[in-house]
Amino acid sequence: MTDVAERLRELERGGLRRRLRLIEGPQGARVVLDGRQVLLLCSNNYLGLAEHPRVREAAAEAALRWGAGAGASRLISGNMEPHRQLEERLAAFKGYESALLFGSGYLANLGAIAALAGREQVVFSDELNHASIVDGCRLARAETFVYRHADVEHLAWGLRRAGGRAALIVTDGVFSVDGVLAPLAELAQLARRHRCRLMVDEAHATGALGPGGRGSVAAAGLGEEVDLVVGTLGKALGSYGAYVCAGAELREYLLNAARPFVFSTAPPPPVPAAALAALELLEAEPDRPARLQVNAASLREALAAEGLDTGGSETQIVPLAVGEAEAAMELCERLLERGVFAQGIRPPTVPPGSSRLRFSVMATHEPAELRRAAKLAGAAARELGLARPAAMAA
Ligand SMILES: Cc1ncc(COP(=O)(O)O)c(C=O)c1O
């Protein structure tokens, strides 16, 4: 039996013990966290839709009309009008023949990968892919080839080695820990050459990148070259749950073979109804993603001016490299004392020695408050010896 108390002490010693913080009121750019007003810089509510009045109303109306729960899995008796409507709208938005909802992005990745990479086959996964992809690969009966981050040469080598056993290449579209983009055009070429499927996780790209917020696949000018895109409804779309967009036959297969779809209760009706309202707002107000990226660029510039290293981030996810977990958490606390909340990200989310703060920008932040947050981050980092003095930074 695992000694739980000892394991917790071990996590504490390594600076790895996690704790819950409490947000009062709705998600937004400014929130009350554990009783104090802070600027929220680590929410994936990128477009401010989680607290949008129309999205809240849609959830409330759906609860009144359809009830609070779906009662069963979609394949038993849980398939309801809000699920169908949202799937149709998502497929049209993403330019795919069809879409299939899942309980969460974690479950969508688990289900799709395990269904598409079987025994005797090989699945190819970027080393910085999200944990849900890693777990999907673990669950699949296929062999997993983990290629070096965004290294298409390494991937090509692995594909050649696998020969006819290559089943699936899977990548984050925007990498969740460093905000960089996957080399999608090259991955699509390799997938075609080696006759295997390509799956892109658009969790941090939908609503944030590409024309009208259609995501990283659309931003790369790709479409049918990507066999399936996974996206979550819990980030830019302000709700909860997730979807896979794919051709109709692939959807039909996943509906039969993806175990988290088959063996789990359908999302409660208010959840797809809220996501549908968010999607309608995104389509009606397509400048939201552009505002998000302008804000992200302002924060990156302001952090660089403070002498802080934001790696190669090209998106609204802006990491601030620290190193050890304890130092990242100390920086997080010092910044929190100054009224800015950006969570420290540590192992196992990132490899040991690469802990960081991760800023997640929202379209609803004011540019001035982002510049102020960067200055405060610079001051906190300098206190800890983690940044060059401000005079040398400019
Ligand atoms: C890249 C990526 N994929 C999948 C997920 C999981 O999505 P969800 O939060 O809907 O389970 C996340 C986020 O948590 C993510 O960052």
PDBQT file of the ligand as one rigid body, heavy atoms in Angstrom, charges set to zero:
ROOT
HETATM    1  C1  LIG A 401      -3.578  20.864 -25.184  1.00  0.00    +0.000 C 
HETATM    2  C2  LIG A 401      -4.687  20.431 -24.289  1.00  0.00    +0.000 A 
HETATM    3  N1  LIG A 401      -5.443  19.389 -24.643  1.00  0.00    +0.000 NA
HETATM    4  C3  LIG A 401      -6.462  18.961 -23.868  1.00  0.00    +0.000 A 
HETATM    5  C4  LIG A 401      -6.763  19.571 -22.696  1.00  0.00    +0.000 A 
HETATM    6  C5  LIG A 401      -7.862  19.032 -21.855  1.00  0.00    +0.000 C 
HETATM    7  O1  LIG A 401      -9.049  19.701 -22.134  1.00  0.00    +0.000 OA
HETATM    8  P1  LIG A 401     -10.195  19.720 -21.016  1.00  0.00    +0.000 P 
HETATM    9  O2  LIG A 401      -9.788  20.752 -20.032  1.00  0.00    +0.000 OA
HETATM   10  O3  LIG A 401     -11.432  20.051 -21.778  1.00  0.00    +0.000 OA
HETATM   11  O4  LIG A 401     -10.231  18.354 -20.434  1.00  0.00    +0.000 OA
HETATM   12  C6  LIG A 401      -6.013  20.688 -22.299  1.00  0.00    +0.000 A 
HETATM   13  C7  LIG A 401      -6.307  21.460 -21.072  1.00  0.00    +0.000 C 
HETATM   14  O5  LIG A 401      -6.471  21.261 -20.033  1.00  0.00    +0.000 OA
HETATM   15  C8  LIG A 401      -4.942  21.115 -23.102  1.00  0.00    +0.000 A 
HETATM   16  O6  LIG A 401      -4.173  22.130 -22.712  1.00  0.00    +0.000 OA
ENDROOT
TORSDOF 0
